Amino acid sequence: MIDKEYQDDLKAIGTENYKGIASFWHRDYKHTMRLKSQTECQQIHQALIGAGLDPCAKSEAHEAIIWEKMMDRKFTERIINKFWHD
Protein backbone atom coordinates (compact mmCIF):
# COMPACT_ATOMS: atom_id res chain seq x y z
CA MET A 1 0.00 0.00 0.00
CA ILE A 2 1.27 3.46 -0.86
CA ASP A 3 1.40 5.71 2.18
CA LYS A 4 -0.68 8.86 2.49
CA GLU A 5 2.30 11.23 2.28
CA TYR A 6 3.30 9.74 -1.09
CA GLN A 7 -0.30 9.87 -2.35
CA ASP A 8 -0.61 13.50 -1.29
CA ASP A 9 2.65 14.34 -3.07
CA LEU A 10 1.42 12.62 -6.25
CA LYS A 11 -1.58 14.96 -6.18
CA ALA A 12 0.76 17.95 -5.69
CA ILE A 13 2.83 17.31 -8.83
CA GLY A 14 2.74 20.44 -10.94
CA THR A 15 2.06 22.70 -7.97
CA GLU A 16 4.15 24.66 -5.49
CA ASN A 17 3.07 22.12 -2.83
CA TYR A 18 5.17 19.26 -4.28
CA LYS A 19 7.55 17.96 -1.57
CA GLY A 20 9.94 15.81 -3.62
CA ILE A 21 8.60 12.46 -2.43
CA ALA A 22 6.65 11.17 -5.43
CA SER A 23 8.23 10.50 -8.83
CA PHE A 24 7.07 13.08 -11.35
CA TRP A 25 9.52 12.82 -14.23
CA HIS A 26 9.19 11.38 -17.72
CA ARG A 27 10.38 7.77 -17.93
CA ASP A 28 13.39 8.80 -20.05
CA TYR A 29 14.78 10.65 -17.02
CA LYS A 30 14.21 7.89 -14.44
CA HIS A 31 17.84 6.71 -14.29
CA THR A 32 19.08 10.25 -13.84
CA MET A 33 16.43 11.33 -11.36
CA ARG A 34 16.52 8.27 -9.12
CA LEU A 35 19.91 9.42 -7.79
CA LYS A 36 18.47 12.73 -6.62
CA SER A 37 17.57 13.45 -3.02
CA GLN A 38 14.09 14.55 -2.01
CA THR A 39 15.26 18.16 -1.84
CA GLU A 40 16.95 17.96 -5.25
CA CYS A 41 13.79 16.47 -6.81
CA GLN A 42 11.77 19.29 -5.31
CA GLN A 43 14.20 21.89 -6.66
CA ILE A 44 14.11 20.40 -10.17
CA HIS A 45 10.32 20.22 -10.06
CA GLN A 46 10.12 23.86 -8.98
CA ALA A 47 12.56 24.90 -11.72
CA LEU A 48 10.49 23.07 -14.34
CA ILE A 49 7.19 24.62 -13.32
CA GLY A 50 8.92 27.98 -12.89
CA ALA A 51 9.94 27.71 -16.55
CA GLY A 52 6.31 27.03 -17.49
CA LEU A 53 6.96 23.34 -18.27
CA ASP A 54 4.86 20.31 -17.45
CA PRO A 55 7.15 18.50 -14.99
CA CYS A 56 6.04 15.10 -16.32
CA ALA A 57 6.89 15.83 -19.95
CA LYS A 58 10.08 15.51 -21.99
CA SER A 59 11.83 18.21 -24.00
CA GLU A 60 15.20 19.81 -24.57
CA ALA A 61 14.22 22.46 -22.03
CA HIS A 62 13.54 19.73 -19.44
CA GLU A 63 16.92 18.15 -20.13
CA ALA A 64 18.71 21.49 -19.82
CA ILE A 65 17.15 22.15 -16.40
CA ILE A 66 17.79 18.62 -15.13
CA TRP A 67 21.41 18.63 -16.32
CA GLU A 68 22.00 22.08 -14.87
CA LYS A 69 20.92 20.72 -11.49
CA MET A 70 22.97 17.54 -12.03
CA MET A 71 26.11 19.65 -12.33
CA ASP A 72 25.50 21.07 -8.87
CA ARG A 73 28.69 20.58 -6.82
CA LYS A 74 26.97 19.03 -3.78
CA PHE A 75 25.20 16.45 -5.94
CA THR A 76 28.41 15.58 -7.78
CA GLU A 77 30.31 15.16 -4.50
CA ARG A 78 27.55 12.93 -3.08
CA ILE A 79 27.60 10.65 -6.15
CA ILE A 80 31.41 10.42 -6.15
CA ASN A 81 31.39 9.51 -2.47
CA LYS A 82 28.64 6.97 -2.96
CA PHE A 83 30.18 5.11 -5.89
CA TRP A 84 33.95 5.62 -5.60
CA HIS A 85 34.65 5.52 -1.87
CA ASP A 86 34.14 2.82 0.71
Backbone as numpy.savetxt, mean C-alpha at the origin, in Angstrom:
# Nx Ny Nz CAx CAy CAz Cx Cy Cz
-12.85 -16.70 9.45 -13.68 -15.52 9.45 -12.80 -14.26 9.45
-13.15 -13.32 8.66 -12.42 -12.05 8.59 -12.87 -11.18 9.76
-11.90 -10.60 10.46 -12.28 -9.81 11.63 -12.91 -8.47 11.23
-13.60 -7.89 12.18 -14.36 -6.66 11.94 -13.46 -5.50 11.50
-12.29 -5.39 12.09 -11.38 -4.29 11.73 -10.99 -4.36 10.25
-10.71 -5.58 9.77 -10.38 -5.78 8.36 -11.58 -5.45 7.48
-12.76 -5.92 7.87 -13.98 -5.65 7.10 -14.25 -4.15 7.03
-14.08 -3.46 8.15 -14.29 -2.02 8.17 -13.29 -1.31 7.25
-12.05 -1.80 7.23 -11.03 -1.18 6.38 -11.33 -1.45 4.91
-11.86 -2.63 4.59 -12.27 -2.90 3.20 -13.29 -1.87 2.73
-14.23 -1.54 3.61 -15.26 -0.55 3.27 -14.68 0.85 3.13
-13.55 1.10 3.77 -12.93 2.43 3.77 -11.98 2.65 2.59
-11.75 1.62 1.78 -10.86 1.79 0.62 -11.41 2.89 -0.27
-10.54 3.80 -0.66 -10.94 4.92 -1.49 -11.35 6.15 -0.70
-11.27 6.05 0.63 -11.62 7.19 1.48 -10.43 7.57 2.37
-10.56 8.69 3.02 -9.53 9.14 3.97 -9.51 8.28 5.23
-10.51 7.43 5.41 -10.61 6.61 6.62 -9.85 5.28 6.52
-9.26 4.98 5.36 -8.51 3.74 5.17 -7.33 3.71 6.15
-7.15 2.57 6.84 -6.13 2.44 7.88 -4.92 1.60 7.48
-4.91 1.06 6.27 -3.75 0.29 5.83 -3.80 -1.18 6.18
-4.95 -1.66 6.62 -5.09 -3.06 7.02 -5.48 -3.95 5.84
-6.51 -3.55 5.13 -7.03 -4.35 4.02 -6.21 -4.12 2.75
-6.14 -5.13 1.92 -5.45 -5.02 0.63 -6.35 -4.28 -0.35
-5.81 -3.24 -0.98 -6.61 -2.44 -1.90 -6.08 -2.48 -3.32
-4.87 -2.90 -3.52 -4.16 -2.70 -4.78 -4.57 -3.69 -5.87
-4.29 -3.29 -7.10 -4.49 -4.14 -8.27 -3.60 -5.37 -8.13
-4.05 -6.49 -8.65 -3.30 -7.75 -8.48 -1.88 -7.69 -9.05
-1.64 -6.83 -10.03 -0.29 -6.72 -10.60 0.71 -6.10 -9.62
0.22 -5.49 -8.55 1.10 -4.87 -7.57 1.22 -5.70 -6.29
0.60 -6.88 -6.25 0.53 -7.62 -4.99 1.90 -8.03 -4.45
2.84 -8.39 -5.32 4.16 -8.81 -4.83 4.95 -7.63 -4.30
4.74 -6.48 -4.86 5.40 -5.27 -4.39 4.77 -4.80 -3.08
3.45 -4.76 -3.05 2.75 -4.19 -1.91 2.76 -5.08 -0.67
2.90 -6.37 -0.84 2.84 -7.25 0.33 4.02 -7.03 1.28
5.07 -6.39 0.82 6.23 -6.10 1.67 6.05 -4.81 2.47
5.00 -4.07 2.19 4.79 -2.79 2.83 4.15 -2.96 4.20
4.51 -2.08 5.11 3.89 -2.06 6.43 2.49 -1.46 6.33
1.74 -1.55 7.41 0.40 -0.97 7.44 0.47 0.53 7.18
1.42 1.20 7.80 1.58 2.65 7.61 1.95 2.98 6.17
2.85 2.20 5.59 3.27 2.44 4.21 2.10 2.21 3.24
1.29 1.19 3.48 0.11 0.96 2.64 -0.85 2.13 2.74
-1.03 2.62 3.94 -1.91 3.77 4.14 -1.37 5.00 3.40
-0.08 5.22 3.47 0.52 6.37 2.79 0.38 6.26 1.27
0.58 5.07 0.73 0.43 4.89 -0.71 -1.02 5.09 -1.11
-1.93 4.53 -0.34 -3.36 4.70 -0.61 -3.72 6.18 -0.62
-3.26 6.91 0.39 -3.56 8.34 0.47 -2.95 9.10 -0.71
-1.75 8.72 -1.12 -1.12 9.38 -2.27 -1.91 9.11 -3.55
-2.41 7.90 -3.70 -3.19 7.55 -4.89 -4.49 8.34 -4.94
-5.23 8.37 -3.83 -6.49 9.10 -3.87 -6.24 10.61 -3.92
-5.13 11.05 -3.34 -4.77 12.46 -3.43 -4.47 12.89 -4.86
-4.02 11.93 -5.68 -3.74 12.20 -7.10 -4.99 11.99 -7.95
-6.12 11.70 -7.30 -7.37 11.51 -8.04 -7.48 10.14 -8.71
-6.72 9.16 -8.22 -6.72 7.83 -8.82 -7.55 6.86 -7.99
-8.16 5.90 -8.67 -8.82 4.79 -7.99 -7.71 3.91 -7.42
-7.63 3.74 -6.10 -6.53 2.98 -5.53 -6.48 1.52 -5.97
-7.58 0.99 -6.46 -7.64 -0.42 -6.86 -7.29 -0.65 -8.33
-7.05 0.41 -9.06 -6.79 0.31 -10.50 -5.30 0.19 -10.80
-4.99 0.12 -12.07 -3.61 -0.01 -12.54 -3.36 1.03 -13.63
-2.24 1.73 -13.52 -1.86 2.69 -14.55 -0.39 3.07 -14.34
0.15 3.80 -15.28 1.52 4.29 -15.12 1.60 5.25 -13.94
0.55 6.02 -13.72 0.53 6.94 -12.58 0.57 6.17 -11.26
-0.17 5.06 -11.19 -0.14 4.21 -9.99 1.28 3.70 -9.75
1.88 3.18 -10.80 3.24 2.63 -10.68 4.22 3.70 -10.22
4.11 4.90 -10.75 5.02 5.97 -10.37 4.90 6.28 -8.88
3.68 6.34 -8.37 3.47 6.64 -6.95 3.98 5.49 -6.09
3.65 4.26 -6.46 4.11 3.10 -5.68 5.62 3.03 -5.66
6.26 3.21 -6.82 7.73 3.12 -6.87 8.40 4.27 -6.14
7.78 5.43 -6.17 8.32 6.56 -5.42 8.36 6.20 -3.93
7.29 5.61 -3.45 7.24 5.20 -2.04 8.18 4.03 -1.76
8.38 3.16 -2.75 9.29 2.02 -2.58 10.73 2.50 -2.40
11.06 3.62 -2.96 12.43 4.13 -2.88 12.68 4.87 -1.57
11.67 4.94 -0.72 11.82 5.55 0.58 12.95 4.85 1.35
13.82 5.61 1.95 15.00 5.07 2.63 14.64 4.09 3.75
13.66 4.40 4.57 13.29 3.52 5.67 12.80 2.16 5.15
12.00 2.19 4.08 11.52 0.93 3.51 12.68 0.12 2.97
13.58 0.76 2.25 14.73 0.06 1.68 15.59 -0.56 2.77
15.84 0.17 3.84 16.63 -0.36 4.95 15.93 -1.56 5.60
14.62 -1.48 5.76 13.87 -2.58 6.37 13.96 -3.84 5.52
13.85 -3.71 4.21 13.92 -4.86 3.31 15.33 -5.45 3.31
16.34 -4.60 3.26 17.73 -5.09 3.30 17.97 -5.86 4.59
17.53 -5.32 5.71 17.71 -6.01 6.98 16.94 -7.32 7.04
15.78 -7.35 6.46 14.95 -8.55 6.50 15.55 -9.68 5.67
16.07 -9.38 4.48 16.50 -10.41 3.57 18.00 -10.66 3.53
18.82 -9.71 3.99 20.27 -9.90 3.85 21.02 -9.93 5.18
20.33 -9.90 6.29 20.96 -9.99 7.58 20.28 -11.06 8.41
21.03 -11.67 9.28 20.46 -12.70 10.16 19.73 -12.09 11.32
